[in-house]
Amino acid sequence: MNFDLTDEQRQIRETLTAFAEREIKPHSAKWDREEHFPREVVEKLGALGFLGVAFPTAYGGAGADTLSQVLVVEGISRYDASIGLSCAAHMSLGSGHIALFASEEQKARYLPDLVSAKKLAAWCLTEPDSGSDAAALRTSAVRDGDHYVINGSKLFITNGNVAEVLVVMARTDATRGHDGISAFIVERGSPGLSNGRKIEKLGMRASDTAEVIFDNLRVPVSNLIGEPGRGFRPQTVSVLEGGRIGIAGFAAGIARGALEDSAAYARERKQFGKPIADFQAIQWMLADMATRIDAAWMLTCRAAQLRDARRPFGREAAMAKLCASEAAMWSTIKAVQIHGGYGYVTDFPVERYMRDAKIAEIGEGTSEILRMIIAKSLLRDGATL
């Protein structure tokens, strides 16, 4: 496999870096402190075409590959992981679910505004009592003539307060486990759709995270995505596998920020009359950070290339997300250590990187679930790489 970036991909990274240096970096600490979701920045990213880079040209996208979309998420997350996660959820989960499984009529109705970020998307799977075990979800959708009536709630939904288009997984058959789950498109403003309590978080404070409540919400049958009972297999499983590649890029972006900031600080900070970069203890931390990040990035590139080649990529996506998320957590902890006392205060962004990195080990498959997926694949298909 060739992991070199194409000219187009390098241009995405360079243009996005210039945008982030100008529009994101100067404001990230304030947004984090005030728990402010900068919708205007996301809309600018959409207007510039970044959020539609991998969507079909028929709906306003650029028709690029999976890695190009990952580069967008990685490049944003290097400067502000909250915005990176919000964009990843919008592209890979909410909009991605529609792009992969919706009817042509549904795609034509929703994707143009989502691709341009005129509207934002949210993906509603997790519930208060249903996280890793999606089969335990309780939100129900009961057929009533030309509508389904949805009741229940979702928790920890990225963009859940701000999205105009929500893809909601609900149970249409209580007797069939995973095979009784269906997916629906729900529009903001629908009677019976509301948000619950404010969710206060360790990190990702500038990313909107919501409780979403459905109280006798009536959804037209035409808003059902695909067939009844197909919302989990193949839809949710496929969306999660693709989303994990994006989250691997998200985590790699955080880790890259930690490495770059730490190397710059180590060259400038002096102890005992010389830069701390001259000390082997610091050099080894930087070397290990770089090695883990590079390994994570190559796994991410491999998963992206397999997806675009229409080959099985579930195990590789799980490996990429597992490696990248743990590399991000480890690297941000070392970044704080390299900065010493300054790493523990808000004068430098590494403390925010560390708080933000933790979610990468939890969302879209915990590290424990990913290890189960990888091991089951190895035992089922043979322990070959």
N, C-alpha and C positions, 0 to 999 in steps of 0.2 A: 504494500500500500504506500502511496505517496502522500506525505503529510505537509508538503509545501503548499503555501497559499497561492492561489491564482492571482493574476493582476487585479481582477475585480474584487477579490476578497481582501487584498492588501489595501485597495482603495476604500473599501467599507471600513476597515480598521482605522485608517488614517483620518478619514473624514469624521468618523464617530469620535475619535480621540480629540480632534480639534473642537468639535461641538461640546463634548463633555468638559474639556478644560475651560471653555467659555461659559457654558450655560448651567453646568451641574456642580463642578468642584467648588466654586466660591460660595455656594449656598447649602451644601450638604449638611454641615454641622447645625445650621439654623433649622433646616427642615427636620432633622432628627430630634433636636431639642424641643421643638414646638409640635412634634408629631403631625407635621403638615404634609399631605399628599400633593405634590406639585403637578396637578393635572395639566397645567399649561405647558410644562416641559414634555410630557408624554404626547400631547397634541402636536408639538413641534416635531418630535421624532416621527410621528405618523405622517405629518405633512411633507417631511423630507424623504419619505419612502422607507425608512428603516424598519417599521413594524410590519410592512407588507413584503419584505424582501423575498421570502420563500413561498409566497402565495401565488396562485395562477394569475397570469396577465389578464385573463378574462374578467377578473374581479378587481383589477387595479393593482395587483401585486407585480413583483419583478420577475417571478418565475425562477428564482435562484435555488440553490441547493440547501440542504439541512445545515451544513457547516456555516454557510453565510448567515443564517438566522442565529446560530450559536455565537458567532462572532459579535453580533449585535448585543446579545445578552451579556456576553463576557466583557465587551467594551464598556457598556453602561455600568455593570456591577463593579468594575475596577474602581470607579469613582463614587458610585452610590448604589449599594446593593438593594436598597429599598426600591428604587426605580427599576433596577434590573429585574427584581422578582415580579414587580407589577407588570412589566412588559412581557416577561416570560409567561406568566399566567394568562395574559391577554392573548398572546400569540399561540403558544403551544397547547394550552388547555381549552379555553373557551372558544376562540376563533378556530383553533386547530381541530376541535371536535366537529364543528360545523363543516369545515373544509373537507374532512375525511369521510364523514358519514351522512351528512344532510342531503336532501334531494336537491336537484338543480334549481327548483323554484326557491327553496330555502336559501341556498347559496346566493342566488341572484338578489334576494331580498336583504340579506344581512351582511354578507362579506364585504361589499364595497365600502360601507361606512366603518366596518371593523378594521379593514386593511389600512385605511387612512387615519384611524384613531379618532374619527368624528364621533364614534361611539366606542365604549370600552366593553370588554367581555369579562365574565366571571364564570368559574366552573365549580359547580356545587355538588360535591360528593360527601365530604366528611361531615359527621354528625356528632352531637355530644357523647353518644354511646357507641359510635361506629367510626373507628379510625382505620387501622390496618385491616380489620375484618369487615370489608365492604358488604359482605352478605348479611351483616347484622343491621344494615340501615333500615330505619322505620318510616321514613317519609313515604307516604302512600299517594298513589294516583288512581282514582276510581273512574271508570268510564261512565259518563252520563250523557247519552245522546251524542251530539257532535262535539262534546268537550270531555276533558279529564278534569277531575276536581282533586287538587293537590293539597295535602295537609302534612305538616311536620316542620322540621327546622334543620338548618345546616350550621356548622360552626367552623371557625378558622378559614373563612372564605376570602381569598385574596381578591381585591377589587369589589367585594360584596356590597359596600355602601355606594360605590361610585359607578358601577357598571350599568349600562342601559340594556345589555343583552346577557342573560344568564342561561347557561346550560345546566339543567337540573336532573340528577338521577333520582328516580322515585320507584317504589315498588308497585307494580301493576298486578302481580300474582304472589300472594303470601305463601304459597305452597312450594315454590320452585327455587328457593335460594338465589344464587347468582343469576339463574335463568329467568327470574321473575322481576328483574330490574329493567326499566326503560328510561330513555333520555328524552327530555323536552326542552324546547326553547321558550324561555319566559322573558317578557319585556318589562322593563321598568315602568311603573305607573299602573300595572295591572292590579285591580282590586284584590286585596288579600295578600299582597306582597309587602313585607315590611322588614325592618332591621331591628335587632335587639340591642343588648347592652354594648357599651364601648369596651373593646378589648385592649387592655394595656399589656405591652410586651417588653421582653428583655431587650430585643433588638428589632431591626426592620421597622423602626418607628415611623418612618415616612411612607411606608407601604400601607395601604388601606386593608385592614383585616376585619371581617364582620361576622356577626351572627345574622343569618337570613331566615326569616319566618314565613311560612305559607299557611294561611288560614282560609280554607275553602276557596283557594285560588283556582279559578276556571281558566283552563288553557284549551284552545281549539285543538281538535284532533290533528289538524294540519301542522301543528307545531311539534308533533311527535317526530323524533329523529329515527329514521329507519323503521324496523318492525318492533312491535311490542316484545319485551323480553330479551332484546338484543343490546340493551343499554350497557350491560357489563361486559359480556362476551359477544362480539369482539370489541365493542366500542371503547369502554373505559380502559380495558387492558391495553389496547393499542395506543390510546392517547397517553396513558401513563408511561409506556415504554418510550414513546417519542419525547414526552416531557422530561424524562430523566436525562436525556442528552442535553436538553436546555439547562437543567439544573446543574449538570456537571460543568457546563460553561459558566453559569452563574457563580458556582463555587470557585472555579479557576480564576475568574475575574477578581474576586475578593482576595484570593491568595496572591495573585500578581500584584495587587495594590500593596499588600503587606510586605512583599519582597522588595518592591521598588522603593517604597518609603523607608524601609529598614536599611537598605543599602545606602541610600542617600544620607540618612541620619548617621549611620556608622562612619561615613567618610567625613562628616562635619563635626561630630561630637568628639571632644578630646578628654582623655583621662591620662594622668601621669605624663602629660606633655606630648601626647601623640593621639591621632585618631583611634577610636576604639576598633575601627576596621582593621587595624594592624594586629589585633589580638586574635589568637587562634580560636578562642572560645566563640567569638563573634563570627569569624570566618566559617566555622563548622556549622553554625546555625543557618547562615545564609546558604551554604552549599547544600545542606539537607533540604531547606525550603525549595531551592531551585530544582533539585532532583525530584522531589515529590510532585511539584507543580508540572514539570515536564512530563512525568509519567502519566499524570492525570490527563494532561492535554492530549497526549498521543492516544490514550484509551478513548477519549471523547471523539477525536478525529476518526478513529476506527469505527466506532458505533455509528457516527454520522454517515460515513461512506457506505457501510452495510445497509443502512436504511434507504439511502438513495439508490442503491443497487437492487432494492426490493428483495434482499436476502434476510433471513432471520437475524434479529439484532437484540432481542430481549435480554439475553445474558450479557452481551457486551455493553448495553446501555446501563444495566445494573452495576457492572464492574466500573464503568466510567463514573457514574454518580457516586458510588461508594468510595472510590479512590479520591475523587476530586473533593468531596465533602469533608473527608477526614484530612486531606492535605490542607484544605482551607482552615479547618479548626486548629490543626497543629501549627500551621504557619502563622496564624494570627496570634496565637499564644506566644510563639517565639518572637514575633514582632514587638509585642508588649514588653517581653523580657529584654530585648535589645535596646528599647527606648528607656528602660529602667523606670524611675519615678515619673518621667514624662509620659511613659506609655500608659500610666494608670489614671491620668487626668485628661480632660477634654481639650487641652491645648493642641494635641496631635490626634489624627483620625484613627490611629491603630486600635484604640479601645473600642471604637465603633465597629471597626472591622471584626474584632473578636466577638462582640455581641451579635453582629449580623450573621457571622459564619455558622453559628450553632444551628440555625434553622435548616441549613443544607443537610444536616445529618438526620433530620426528622421528616421534613416535607417530601411528598411524592415517593414514599417508601423509606422507612427508617433504615438505618444501617443494618439492624438485625434482620428485618424483612428482606433486604437486598441480599444478605448472605444466604438466607434460606432459598431465595430464587436462584442464585448462582449455584449453590450446592445441588438443588434438585435438578437443574439443567445438566450439570456434570454427571450426576448419577443416572439420569434418564438417557442422555445422548452419548455418554462416554466422556471420560476425562481427557478430552483432546482440545487443544487450543489452535 
